Amino acid sequence: MLAAAGDNIVKLLSAGKTVRATFGVDPTLVITTPGPVNNATGGTMSIFSTWNPTNENAIKPIVSAPGGFILSTYLRS
């Protein structure tokens, strides 16, 4: 989307207008991974992350998320 279109959307919303966005479906779009899929450790903590009880016997980490080998988006063209 061009910056001018984004500016126009902001102006319309600021004026109290409703903005509707629709996204078409492109049946020719195929998403493939650029390499092998990580089925071994995907969705788990990385081995280099700190986990297990601490020296004070506290359970850590309190919050965790998968951290390594995460496939996000990449530019196709």
mmCIF file of the N, C-alpha and C atoms, coordinates in Angstrom:
data_MODEL
# 
_entry.id   MODEL 
# 
loop_
_atom_site.group_PDB 
_atom_site.id 
_atom_site.type_symbol 
_atom_site.label_atom_id 
_atom_site.label_alt_id 
_atom_site.label_comp_id 
_atom_site.label_asym_id 
_atom_site.label_entity_id 
_atom_site.label_seq_id 
_atom_site.pdbx_PDB_ins_code 
_atom_site.Cartn_x 
_atom_site.Cartn_y 
_atom_site.Cartn_z 
_atom_site.occupancy 
_atom_site.B_iso_or_equiv 
_atom_site.pdbx_formal_charge 
_atom_site.auth_seq_id 
_atom_site.auth_comp_id 
_atom_site.auth_asym_id 
_atom_site.auth_atom_id 
_atom_site.pdbx_PDB_model_num 
ATOM 1   N N  . MET A 1 1  ? 0.851   -1.165  0.000  1.00 0.00 ? 1  MET A N  1 
ATOM 2   C CA . MET A 1 1  ? 0.000   0.000   0.000  1.00 0.00 ? 1  MET A CA 1 
ATOM 3   C C  . MET A 1 1  ? 0.896   1.227   0.000  1.00 0.00 ? 1  MET A C  1 
ATOM 4   N N  . LEU A 1 2  ? 0.523   2.194   -0.791 1.00 0.00 ? 2  LEU A N  1 
ATOM 5   C CA . LEU A 1 2  ? 1.300   3.416   -0.865 1.00 0.00 ? 2  LEU A CA 1 
ATOM 6   C C  . LEU A 1 2  ? 1.061   4.282   0.364  1.00 0.00 ? 2  LEU A C  1 
ATOM 7   N N  . ALA A 1 3  ? 2.033   5.127   0.675  1.00 0.00 ? 3  ALA A N  1 
ATOM 8   C CA . ALA A 1 3  ? 1.931   6.012   1.841  1.00 0.00 ? 3  ALA A CA 1 
ATOM 9   C C  . ALA A 1 3  ? 0.724   6.928   1.713  1.00 0.00 ? 3  ALA A C  1 
ATOM 10  N N  . ALA A 1 4  ? 0.431   7.397   0.500  1.00 0.00 ? 4  ALA A N  1 
ATOM 11  C CA . ALA A 1 4  ? -0.710  8.292   0.296  1.00 0.00 ? 4  ALA A CA 1 
ATOM 12  C C  . ALA A 1 4  ? -2.020  7.592   0.642  1.00 0.00 ? 4  ALA A C  1 
ATOM 13  N N  . ALA A 1 5  ? -2.128  6.323   0.299  1.00 0.00 ? 5  ALA A N  1 
ATOM 14  C CA . ALA A 1 5  ? -3.334  5.564   0.628  1.00 0.00 ? 5  ALA A CA 1 
ATOM 15  C C  . ALA A 1 5  ? -3.459  5.412   2.142  1.00 0.00 ? 5  ALA A C  1 
ATOM 16  N N  . GLY A 1 6  ? -2.344  5.166   2.819  1.00 0.00 ? 6  GLY A N  1 
ATOM 17  C CA . GLY A 1 6  ? -2.358  5.073   4.266  1.00 0.00 ? 6  GLY A CA 1 
ATOM 18  C C  . GLY A 1 6  ? -2.752  6.388   4.912  1.00 0.00 ? 6  GLY A C  1 
ATOM 19  N N  . ASP A 1 7  ? -2.242  7.491   4.380  1.00 0.00 ? 7  ASP A N  1 
ATOM 20  C CA . ASP A 1 7  ? -2.619  8.810   4.883  1.00 0.00 ? 7  ASP A CA 1 
ATOM 21  C C  . ASP A 1 7  ? -4.114  9.043   4.714  1.00 0.00 ? 7  ASP A C  1 
ATOM 22  N N  . ASN A 1 8  ? -4.653  8.624   3.579  1.00 0.00 ? 8  ASN A N  1 
ATOM 23  C CA . ASN A 1 8  ? -6.075  8.792   3.321  1.00 0.00 ? 8  ASN A CA 1 
ATOM 24  C C  . ASN A 1 8  ? -6.909  7.981   4.307  1.00 0.00 ? 8  ASN A C  1 
ATOM 25  N N  . ILE A 1 9  ? -6.475  6.789   4.615  1.00 0.00 ? 9  ILE A N  1 
ATOM 26  C CA . ILE A 1 9  ? -7.190  5.953   5.590  1.00 0.00 ? 9  ILE A CA 1 
ATOM 27  C C  . ILE A 1 9  ? -7.196  6.633   6.957  1.00 0.00 ? 9  ILE A C  1 
ATOM 28  N N  . VAL A 1 10 ? -6.059  7.175   7.371  1.00 0.00 ? 10 VAL A N  1 
ATOM 29  C CA . VAL A 1 10 ? -5.969  7.867   8.659  1.00 0.00 ? 10 VAL A CA 1 
ATOM 30  C C  . VAL A 1 10 ? -6.900  9.072   8.678  1.00 0.00 ? 10 VAL A C  1 
ATOM 31  N N  . LYS A 1 11 ? -6.941  9.834   7.589  1.00 0.00 ? 11 LYS A N  1 
ATOM 32  C CA . LYS A 1 11 ? -7.824  11.005  7.530  1.00 0.00 ? 11 LYS A CA 1 
ATOM 33  C C  . LYS A 1 11 ? -9.284  10.597  7.623  1.00 0.00 ? 11 LYS A C  1 
ATOM 34  N N  . LEU A 1 12 ? -9.667  9.537   6.919  1.00 0.00 ? 12 LEU A N  1 
ATOM 35  C CA . LEU A 1 12 ? -11.052 9.070   6.966  1.00 0.00 ? 12 LEU A CA 1 
ATOM 36  C C  . LEU A 1 12 ? -11.431 8.608   8.366  1.00 0.00 ? 12 LEU A C  1 
ATOM 37  N N  . LEU A 1 13 ? -10.554 7.847   9.008  1.00 0.00 ? 13 LEU A N  1 
ATOM 38  C CA . LEU A 1 13 ? -10.836 7.370   10.362 1.00 0.00 ? 13 LEU A CA 1 
ATOM 39  C C  . LEU A 1 13 ? -10.905 8.532   11.346 1.00 0.00 ? 13 LEU A C  1 
ATOM 40  N N  . SER A 1 14 ? -10.034 9.530   11.169 1.00 0.00 ? 14 SER A N  1 
ATOM 41  C CA . SER A 1 14 ? -10.048 10.705  12.044 1.00 0.00 ? 14 SER A CA 1 
ATOM 42  C C  . SER A 1 14 ? -11.344 11.493  11.903 1.00 0.00 ? 14 SER A C  1 
ATOM 43  N N  . ALA A 1 15 ? -11.922 11.444  10.702 1.00 0.00 ? 15 ALA A N  1 
ATOM 44  C CA . ALA A 1 15 ? -13.185 12.144  10.441 1.00 0.00 ? 15 ALA A CA 1 
ATOM 45  C C  . ALA A 1 15 ? -14.386 11.321  10.880 1.00 0.00 ? 15 ALA A C  1 
ATOM 46  N N  . GLY A 1 16 ? -14.150 10.155  11.479 1.00 0.00 ? 16 GLY A N  1 
ATOM 47  C CA . GLY A 1 16 ? -15.245 9.328   11.959 1.00 0.00 ? 16 GLY A CA 1 
ATOM 48  C C  . GLY A 1 16 ? -15.850 8.422   10.900 1.00 0.00 ? 16 GLY A C  1 
ATOM 49  N N  . LYS A 1 17 ? -15.220 8.349   9.760  1.00 0.00 ? 17 LYS A N  1 
ATOM 50  C CA . LYS A 1 17 ? -15.715 7.503   8.676  1.00 0.00 ? 17 LYS A CA 1 
ATOM 51  C C  . LYS A 1 17 ? -15.331 6.047   8.924  1.00 0.00 ? 17 LYS A C  1 
ATOM 52  N N  . THR A 1 18 ? -16.041 5.156   8.255  1.00 0.00 ? 18 THR A N  1 
ATOM 53  C CA . THR A 1 18 ? -15.738 3.730   8.313  1.00 0.00 ? 18 THR A CA 1 
ATOM 54  C C  . THR A 1 18 ? -14.885 3.358   7.112  1.00 0.00 ? 18 THR A C  1 
ATOM 55  N N  . VAL A 1 19 ? -13.829 2.621   7.352  1.00 0.00 ? 19 VAL A N  1 
ATOM 56  C CA . VAL A 1 19 ? -12.952 2.159   6.280  1.00 0.00 ? 19 VAL A CA 1 
ATOM 57  C C  . VAL A 1 19 ? -13.053 0.646   6.217  1.00 0.00 ? 19 VAL A C  1 
ATOM 58  N N  . ARG A 1 20 ? -13.321 0.124   5.049  1.00 0.00 ? 20 ARG A N  1 
ATOM 59  C CA . ARG A 1 20 ? -13.418 -1.330  4.876  1.00 0.00 ? 20 ARG A CA 1 
ATOM 60  C C  . ARG A 1 20 ? -12.283 -1.793  3.955  1.00 0.00 ? 20 ARG A C  1 
ATOM 61  N N  . ALA A 1 21 ? -11.578 -2.785  4.404  1.00 0.00 ? 21 ALA A N  1 
ATOM 62  C CA . ALA A 1 21 ? -10.497 -3.364  3.603  1.00 0.00 ? 21 ALA A CA 1 
ATOM 63  C C  . ALA A 1 21 ? -10.879 -4.792  3.242  1.00 0.00 ? 21 ALA A C  1 
ATOM 64  N N  . THR A 1 22 ? -10.685 -5.139  1.997  1.00 0.00 ? 22 THR A N  1 
ATOM 65  C CA . THR A 1 22 ? -10.929 -6.513  1.560  1.00 0.00 ? 22 THR A CA 1 
ATOM 66  C C  . THR A 1 22 ? -9.649  -7.044  0.953  1.00 0.00 ? 22 THR A C  1 
ATOM 67  N N  . PHE A 1 23 ? -9.421  -8.311  1.156  1.00 0.00 ? 23 PHE A N  1 
ATOM 68  C CA . PHE A 1 23 ? -8.226  -8.958  0.649  1.00 0.00 ? 23 PHE A CA 1 
ATOM 69  C C  . PHE A 1 23 ? -8.660  -10.115 -0.230 1.00 0.00 ? 23 PHE A C  1 
ATOM 70  N N  . GLY A 1 24 ? -8.276  -10.080 -1.477 1.00 0.00 ? 24 GLY A N  1 
ATOM 71  C CA . GLY A 1 24 ? -8.634  -11.143 -2.398 1.00 0.00 ? 24 GLY A CA 1 
ATOM 72  C C  . GLY A 1 24 ? -7.794  -12.385 -2.156 1.00 0.00 ? 24 GLY A C  1 
ATOM 73  N N  . VAL A 1 25 ? -8.264  -13.476 -2.698 1.00 0.00 ? 25 VAL A N  1 
ATOM 74  C CA . VAL A 1 25 ? -7.553  -14.742 -2.592 1.00 0.00 ? 25 VAL A CA 1 
ATOM 75  C C  . VAL A 1 25 ? -6.872  -15.010 -3.926 1.00 0.00 ? 25 VAL A C  1 
ATOM 76  N N  . ASP A 1 26 ? -5.582  -15.194 -3.881 1.00 0.00 ? 26 ASP A N  1 
ATOM 77  C CA . ASP A 1 26 ? -4.818  -15.483 -5.094 1.00 0.00 ? 26 ASP A CA 1 
ATOM 78  C C  . ASP A 1 26 ? -4.526  -16.980 -5.113 1.00 0.00 ? 26 ASP A C  1 
ATOM 79  N N  . PRO A 1 27 ? -5.266  -17.743 -5.916 1.00 0.00 ? 27 PRO A N  1 
ATOM 80  C CA . PRO A 1 27 ? -5.064  -19.201 -5.903 1.00 0.00 ? 27 PRO A CA 1 
ATOM 81  C C  . PRO A 1 27 ? -3.718  -19.640 -6.462 1.00 0.00 ? 27 PRO A C  1 
ATOM 82  N N  . THR A 1 28 ? -2.985  -18.727 -7.108 1.00 0.00 ? 28 THR A N  1 
ATOM 83  C CA . THR A 1 28 ? -1.678  -19.102 -7.659 1.00 0.00 ? 28 THR A CA 1 
ATOM 84  C C  . THR A 1 28 ? -0.558  -18.928 -6.643 1.00 0.00 ? 28 THR A C  1 
ATOM 85  N N  . LEU A 1 29 ? -0.872  -18.329 -5.495 1.00 0.00 ? 29 LEU A N  1 
ATOM 86  C CA . LEU A 1 29 ? 0.153   -18.107 -4.486 1.00 0.00 ? 29 LEU A CA 1 
ATOM 87  C C  . LEU A 1 29 ? 0.425   -19.401 -3.734 1.00 0.00 ? 29 LEU A C  1 
ATOM 88  N N  . VAL A 1 30 ? 1.649   -19.845 -3.769 1.00 0.00 ? 30 VAL A N  1 
ATOM 89  C CA . VAL A 1 30 ? 2.057   -21.044 -3.052 1.00 0.00 ? 30 VAL A CA 1 
ATOM 90  C C  . VAL A 1 30 ? 3.214   -20.670 -2.149 1.00 0.00 ? 30 VAL A C  1 
ATOM 91  N N  . ILE A 1 31 ? 3.086   -20.971 -0.874 1.00 0.00 ? 31 ILE A N  1 
ATOM 92  C CA . ILE A 1 31 ? 4.154   -20.649 0.075  1.00 0.00 ? 31 ILE A CA 1 
ATOM 93  C C  . ILE A 1 31 ? 4.916   -21.926 0.390  1.00 0.00 ? 31 ILE A C  1 
ATOM 94  N N  . THR A 1 32 ? 6.196   -21.898 0.140  1.00 0.00 ? 32 THR A N  1 
ATOM 95  C CA . THR A 1 32 ? 7.051   -23.037 0.448  1.00 0.00 ? 32 THR A CA 1 
ATOM 96  C C  . THR A 1 32 ? 8.146   -22.579 1.393  1.00 0.00 ? 32 THR A C  1 
ATOM 97  N N  . THR A 1 33 ? 8.668   -23.494 2.161  1.00 0.00 ? 33 THR A N  1 
ATOM 98  C CA . THR A 1 33 ? 9.745   -23.140 3.071  1.00 0.00 ? 33 THR A CA 1 
ATOM 99  C C  . THR A 1 33 ? 11.052  -23.054 2.302  1.00 0.00 ? 33 THR A C  1 
ATOM 100 N N  . PRO A 1 34 ? 11.922  -22.123 2.693  1.00 0.00 ? 34 PRO A N  1 
ATOM 101 C CA . PRO A 1 34 ? 13.198  -21.998 1.999  1.00 0.00 ? 34 PRO A CA 1 
ATOM 102 C C  . PRO A 1 34 ? 14.186  -23.085 2.383  1.00 0.00 ? 34 PRO A C  1 
ATOM 103 N N  . GLY A 1 35 ? 13.809  -23.933 3.293  1.00 0.00 ? 35 GLY A N  1 
ATOM 104 C CA . GLY A 1 35 ? 14.690  -25.005 3.743  1.00 0.00 ? 35 GLY A CA 1 
ATOM 105 C C  . GLY A 1 35 ? 13.861  -26.071 4.422  1.00 0.00 ? 35 GLY A C  1 
ATOM 106 N N  . PRO A 1 36 ? 14.497  -26.991 5.101  1.00 0.00 ? 36 PRO A N  1 
ATOM 107 C CA . PRO A 1 36 ? 13.742  -28.055 5.772  1.00 0.00 ? 36 PRO A CA 1 
ATOM 108 C C  . PRO A 1 36 ? 12.909  -27.518 6.930  1.00 0.00 ? 36 PRO A C  1 
ATOM 109 N N  . VAL A 1 37 ? 11.756  -28.119 7.143  1.00 0.00 ? 37 VAL A N  1 
ATOM 110 C CA . VAL A 1 37 ? 10.885  -27.736 8.249  1.00 0.00 ? 37 VAL A CA 1 
ATOM 111 C C  . VAL A 1 37 ? 11.449  -28.303 9.541  1.00 0.00 ? 37 VAL A C  1 
ATOM 112 N N  . ASN A 1 38 ? 11.430  -27.506 10.606 1.00 0.00 ? 38 ASN A N  1 
ATOM 113 C CA . ASN A 1 38 ? 11.978  -27.927 11.893 1.00 0.00 ? 38 ASN A CA 1 
ATOM 114 C C  . ASN A 1 38 ? 10.917  -28.695 12.670 1.00 0.00 ? 38 ASN A C  1 
ATOM 115 N N  . ASN A 1 39 ? 10.837  -29.996 12.460 1.00 0.00 ? 39 ASN A N  1 
ATOM 116 C CA . ASN A 1 39 ? 9.897   -30.826 13.195 1.00 0.00 ? 39 ASN A CA 1 
ATOM 117 C C  . ASN A 1 39 ? 10.484  -31.332 14.512 1.00 0.00 ? 39 ASN A C  1 
ATOM 118 N N  . ALA A 1 40 ? 11.796  -31.247 14.665 1.00 0.00 ? 40 ALA A N  1 
ATOM 119 C CA . ALA A 1 40 ? 12.445  -31.794 15.857 1.00 0.00 ? 40 ALA A CA 1 
ATOM 120 C C  . ALA A 1 40 ? 12.262  -30.906 17.076 1.00 0.00 ? 40 ALA A C  1 
ATOM 121 N N  . THR A 1 41 ? 12.478  -29.584 16.923 1.00 0.00 ? 41 THR A N  1 
ATOM 122 C CA . THR A 1 41 ? 12.416  -28.695 18.080 1.00 0.00 ? 41 THR A CA 1 
ATOM 123 C C  . THR A 1 41 ? 11.415  -27.561 17.893 1.00 0.00 ? 41 THR A C  1 
ATOM 124 N N  . GLY A 1 42 ? 10.644  -27.567 16.823 1.00 0.00 ? 42 GLY A N  1 
ATOM 125 C CA . GLY A 1 42 ? 9.658   -26.515 16.607 1.00 0.00 ? 42 GLY A CA 1 
ATOM 126 C C  . GLY A 1 42 ? 8.636   -26.487 17.720 1.00 0.00 ? 42 GLY A C  1 
ATOM 127 N N  . GLY A 1 43 ? 8.323   -25.293 18.221 1.00 0.00 ? 43 GLY A N  1 
ATOM 128 C CA . GLY A 1 43 ? 7.336   -25.145 19.282 1.00 0.00 ? 43 GLY A CA 1 
ATOM 129 C C  . GLY A 1 43 ? 7.860   -25.417 20.673 1.00 0.00 ? 43 GLY A C  1 
ATOM 130 N N  . THR A 1 44 ? 9.164   -25.593 20.824 1.00 0.00 ? 44 THR A N  1 
ATOM 131 C CA . THR A 1 44 ? 9.743   -25.851 22.147 1.00 0.00 ? 44 THR A CA 1 
ATOM 132 C C  . THR A 1 44 ? 10.802  -24.794 22.456 1.00 0.00 ? 44 THR A C  1 
ATOM 133 N N  . MET A 1 45 ? 11.217  -24.755 23.704 1.00 0.00 ? 45 MET A N  1 
ATOM 134 C CA . MET A 1 45 ? 12.291  -23.831 24.081 1.00 0.00 ? 45 MET A CA 1 
ATOM 135 C C  . MET A 1 45 ? 13.595  -24.272 23.442 1.00 0.00 ? 45 MET A C  1 
ATOM 136 N N  . SER A 1 46 ? 14.437  -23.314 23.139 1.00 0.00 ? 46 SER A N  1 
ATOM 137 C CA . SER A 1 46 ? 15.754  -23.631 22.596 1.00 0.00 ? 46 SER A CA 1 
ATOM 138 C C  . SER A 1 46 ? 16.618  -24.267 23.666 1.00 0.00 ? 46 SER A C  1 
ATOM 139 N N  . ILE A 1 47 ? 17.553  -25.124 23.244 1.00 0.00 ? 47 ILE A N  1 
ATOM 140 C CA . ILE A 1 47 ? 18.403  -25.817 24.220 1.00 0.00 ? 47 ILE A CA 1 
ATOM 141 C C  . ILE A 1 47 ? 19.331  -24.854 24.952 1.00 0.00 ? 47 ILE A C  1 
ATOM 142 N N  . PHE A 1 48 ? 19.590  -23.683 24.367 1.00 0.00 ? 48 PHE A N  1 
ATOM 143 C CA . PHE A 1 48 ? 20.469  -22.712 25.015 1.00 0.00 ? 48 PHE A CA 1 
ATOM 144 C C  . PHE A 1 48 ? 19.702  -21.791 25.958 1.00 0.00 ? 48 PHE A C  1 
ATOM 145 N N  . SER A 1 49 ? 18.376  -21.960 26.085 1.00 0.00 ? 49 SER A N  1 
ATOM 146 C CA . SER A 1 49 ? 17.572  -21.149 26.999 1.00 0.00 ? 49 SER A CA 1 
ATOM 147 C C  . SER A 1 49 ? 17.745  -21.642 28.429 1.00 0.00 ? 49 SER A C  1 
ATOM 148 N N  . THR A 1 50 ? 17.593  -20.727 29.374 1.00 0.00 ? 50 THR A N  1 
ATOM 149 C CA . THR A 1 50 ? 17.665  -21.087 30.780 1.00 0.00 ? 50 THR A CA 1 
ATOM 150 C C  . THR A 1 50 ? 16.331  -21.674 31.208 1.00 0.00 ? 50 THR A C  1 
ATOM 151 N N  . TRP A 1 51 ? 16.354  -22.895 31.705 1.00 0.00 ? 51 TRP A N  1 
ATOM 152 C CA . TRP A 1 51 ? 15.137  -23.535 32.194 1.00 0.00 ? 51 TRP A CA 1 
ATOM 153 C C  . TRP A 1 51 ? 15.497  -24.540 33.267 1.00 0.00 ? 51 TRP A C  1 
ATOM 154 N N  . ASN A 1 52 ? 14.529  -25.015 33.973 1.00 0.00 ? 52 ASN A N  1 
ATOM 155 C CA . ASN A 1 52 ? 14.672  -25.880 35.155 1.00 0.00 ? 52 ASN A CA 1 
ATOM 156 C C  . ASN A 1 52 ? 14.786  -25.009 36.396 1.00 0.00 ? 52 ASN A C  1 
ATOM 157 N N  . PRO A 1 53 ? 14.796  -25.610 37.583 1.00 0.00 ? 53 PRO A N  1 
ATOM 158 C CA . PRO A 1 53 ? 14.900  -24.814 38.809 1.00 0.00 ? 53 PRO A CA 1 
ATOM 159 C C  . PRO A 1 53 ? 16.229  -24.060 38.880 1.00 0.00 ? 53 PRO A C  1 
ATOM 160 N N  . THR A 1 54 ? 16.168  -22.888 39.520 1.00 0.00 ? 54 THR A N  1 
ATOM 161 C CA . THR A 1 54 ? 17.379  -22.098 39.735 1.00 0.00 ? 54 THR A CA 1 
ATOM 162 C C  . THR A 1 54 ? 18.102  -22.630 40.968 1.00 0.00 ? 54 THR A C  1 
ATOM 163 N N  . ASN A 1 55 ? 19.234  -22.013 41.311 1.00 0.00 ? 55 ASN A N  1 
ATOM 164 C CA . ASN A 1 55 ? 19.971  -22.408 42.519 1.00 0.00 ? 55 ASN A CA 1 
ATOM 165 C C  . ASN A 1 55 ? 19.143  -22.208 43.780 1.00 0.00 ? 55 ASN A C  1 
ATOM 166 N N  . GLU A 1 56 ? 18.174  -21.281 43.716 1.00 0.00 ? 56 GLU A N  1 
ATOM 167 C CA . GLU A 1 56 ? 17.289  -21.031 44.857 1.00 0.00 ? 56 GLU A CA 1 
ATOM 168 C C  . GLU A 1 56 ? 16.043  -21.916 44.793 1.00 0.00 ? 56 GLU A C  1 
ATOM 169 N N  . ASN A 1 57 ? 16.013  -22.864 43.872 1.00 0.00 ? 57 ASN A N  1 
ATOM 170 C CA . ASN A 1 57 ? 14.917  -23.799 43.679 1.00 0.00 ? 57 ASN A CA 1 
ATOM 171 C C  . ASN A 1 57 ? 13.634  -23.128 43.190 1.00 0.00 ? 57 ASN A C  1 
ATOM 172 N N  . ALA A 1 58 ? 13.782  -21.980 42.506 1.00 0.00 ? 58 ALA A N  1 
ATOM 173 C CA . ALA A 1 58 ? 12.635  -21.310 41.907 1.00 0.00 ? 58 ALA A CA 1 
ATOM 174 C C  . ALA A 1 58 ? 12.431  -21.866 40.497 1.00 0.00 ? 58 ALA A C  1 
ATOM 175 N N  . ILE A 1 59 ? 11.180  -21.940 40.085 1.00 0.00 ? 59 ILE A N  1 
ATOM 176 C CA . ILE A 1 59 ? 10.878  -22.437 38.738 1.00 0.00 ? 59 ILE A CA 1 
ATOM 177 C C  . ILE A 1 59 ? 11.059  -21.283 37.762 1.00 0.00 ? 59 ILE A C  1 
ATOM 178 N N  . LYS A 1 60 ? 11.939  -21.449 36.813 1.00 0.00 ? 60 LYS A N  1 
ATOM 179 C CA . LYS A 1 60 ? 12.200  -20.430 35.804 1.00 0.00 ? 60 LYS A CA 1 
ATOM 180 C C  . LYS A 1 60 ? 12.272  -21.101 34.442 1.00 0.00 ? 60 LYS A C  1 
ATOM 181 N N  . PRO A 1 61 ? 11.951  -20.479 33.393 1.00 0.00 ? 61 PRO A N  1 
ATOM 182 C CA . PRO A 1 61 ? 11.418  -19.128 33.279 1.00 0.00 ? 61 PRO A CA 1 
ATOM 183 C C  . PRO A 1 61 ? 9.941   -19.099 33.635 1.00 0.00 ? 61 PRO A C  1 
ATOM 184 N N  . ILE A 1 62 ? 9.473   -17.915 33.968 1.00 0.00 ? 62 ILE A N  1 
ATOM 185 C CA . ILE A 1 62 ? 8.063   -17.745 34.287 1.00 0.00 ? 62 ILE A CA 1 
ATOM 186 C C  . ILE A 1 62 ? 7.254   -17.671 32.988 1.00 0.00 ? 62 ILE A C  1 
ATOM 187 N N  . VAL A 1 63 ? 7.815   -17.029 31.990 1.00 0.00 ? 63 VAL A N  1 
ATOM 188 C CA . VAL A 1 63 ? 7.177   -16.913 30.676 1.00 0.00 ? 63 VAL A CA 1 
ATOM 189 C C  . VAL A 1 63 ? 8.148   -17.475 29.655 1.00 0.00 ? 63 VAL A C  1 
ATOM 190 N N  . SER A 1 64 ? 7.633   -18.252 28.724 1.00 0.00 ? 64 SER A N  1 
ATOM 191 C CA . SER A 1 64 ? 8.496   -18.848 27.713 1.00 0.00 ? 64 SER A CA 1 
ATOM 192 C C  . SER A 1 64 ? 7.795   -18.839 26.364 1.00 0.00 ? 64 SER A C  1 
ATOM 193 N N  . ALA A 1 65 ? 8.569   -18.870 25.330 1.00 0.00 ? 65 ALA A N  1 
ATOM 194 C CA . ALA A 1 65 ? 8.045   -18.956 23.964 1.00 0.00 ? 65 ALA A CA 1 
ATOM 195 C C  . ALA A 1 65 ? 9.086   -19.664 23.118 1.00 0.00 ? 65 ALA A C  1 
ATOM 196 N N  . PRO A 1 66 ? 8.667   -20.265 22.012 1.00 0.00 ? 66 PRO A N  1 
ATOM 197 C CA . PRO A 1 66 ? 9.665   -20.872 21.136 1.00 0.00 ? 66 PRO A CA 1 
ATOM 198 C C  . PRO A 1 66 ? 10.647  -19.797 20.688 1.00 0.00 ? 66 PRO A C  1 
ATOM 199 N N  . GLY A 1 67 ? 11.914  -20.134 20.645 1.00 0.00 ? 67 GLY A N  1 
ATOM 200 C CA . GLY A 1 67 ? 12.883  -19.095 20.385 1.00 0.00 ? 67 GLY A CA 1 
ATOM 201 C C  . GLY A 1 67 ? 13.846  -19.324 19.247 1.00 0.00 ? 67 GLY A C  1 
ATOM 202 N N  . GLY A 1 68 ? 14.012  -20.526 18.768 1.00 0.00 ? 68 GLY A N  1 
ATOM 203 C CA . GLY A 1 68 ? 15.004  -20.752 17.736 1.00 0.00 ? 68 GLY A CA 1 
ATOM 204 C C  . GLY A 1 68 ? 14.418  -21.378 16.491 1.00 0.00 ? 68 GLY A C  1 
ATOM 205 N N  . PHE A 1 69 ? 15.065  -21.123 15.389 1.00 0.00 ? 69 PHE A N  1 
ATOM 206 C CA . PHE A 1 69 ? 14.682  -21.706 14.105 1.00 0.00 ? 69 PHE A CA 1 
ATOM 207 C C  . PHE A 1 69 ? 13.227  -21.422 13.768 1.00 0.00 ? 69 PHE A C  1 
ATOM 208 N N  . ILE A 1 70 ? 12.797  -20.183 13.959 1.00 0.00 ? 70 ILE A N  1 
ATOM 209 C CA . ILE A 1 70 ? 11.415  -19.808 13.668 1.00 0.00 ? 70 ILE A CA 1 
ATOM 210 C C  . ILE A 1 70 ? 11.340  -19.265 12.257 1.00 0.00 ? 70 ILE A C  1 
ATOM 211 N N  . LEU A 1 71 ? 10.489  -19.871 11.459 1.00 0.00 ? 71 LEU A N  1 
ATOM 212 C CA . LEU A 1 71 ? 10.287  -19.422 10.089 1.00 0.00 ? 71 LEU A CA 1 
ATOM 213 C C  . LEU A 1 71 ? 9.237   -18.325 10.091 1.00 0.00 ? 71 LEU A C  1 
ATOM 214 N N  . SER A 1 72 ? 9.604   -17.183 9.622  1.00 0.00 ? 72 SER A N  1 
ATOM 215 C CA . SER A 1 72 ? 8.674   -16.076 9.541  1.00 0.00 ? 72 SER A CA 1 
ATOM 216 C C  . SER A 1 72 ? 8.340   -15.852 8.072  1.00 0.00 ? 72 SER A C  1 
ATOM 217 N N  . THR A 1 73 ? 8.355   -14.642 7.641  1.00 0.00 ? 73 THR A N  1 
ATOM 218 C CA . THR A 1 73 ? 8.066   -14.339 6.250  1.00 0.00 ? 73 THR A CA 1 
ATOM 219 C C  . THR A 1 73 ? 9.372   -13.998 5.537  1.00 0.00 ? 73 THR A C  1 
ATOM 220 N N  . TYR A 1 74 ? 9.363   -14.131 4.247  1.00 0.00 ? 74 TYR A N  1 
ATOM 221 C CA . TYR A 1 74 ? 10.523  -13.764 3.463  1.00 0.00 ? 74 TYR A CA 1 
ATOM 222 C C  . TYR A 1 74 ? 10.068  -13.257 2.117  1.00 0.00 ? 74 TYR A C  1 
ATOM 223 N N  . LEU A 1 75 ? 10.875  -12.402 1.511  1.00 0.00 ? 75 LEU A N  1 
ATOM 224 C CA . LEU A 1 75 ? 10.526  -11.758 0.255  1.00 0.00 ? 75 LEU A CA 1 
ATOM 225 C C  . LEU A 1 75 ? 10.654  -12.740 -0.900 1.00 0.00 ? 75 LEU A C  1 
ATOM 226 N N  . ARG A 1 76 ? 9.592   -12.886 -1.669 1.00 0.00 ? 76 ARG A N  1 
ATOM 227 C CA . ARG A 1 76 ? 9.598   -13.787 -2.820 1.00 0.00 ? 76 ARG A CA 1 
ATOM 228 C C  . ARG A 1 76 ? 10.037  -13.104 -4.101 1.00 0.00 ? 76 ARG A C  1 
ATOM 229 N N  . SER A 1 77 ? 9.697   -11.831 -4.244 1.00 0.00 ? 77 SER A N  1 
ATOM 230 C CA . SER A 1 77 ? 10.085  -11.120 -5.475 1.00 0.00 ? 77 SER A CA 1 
ATOM 231 C C  . SER A 1 77 ? 10.200  -9.624  -5.207 1.00 0.00 ? 77 SER A C  1 
# 
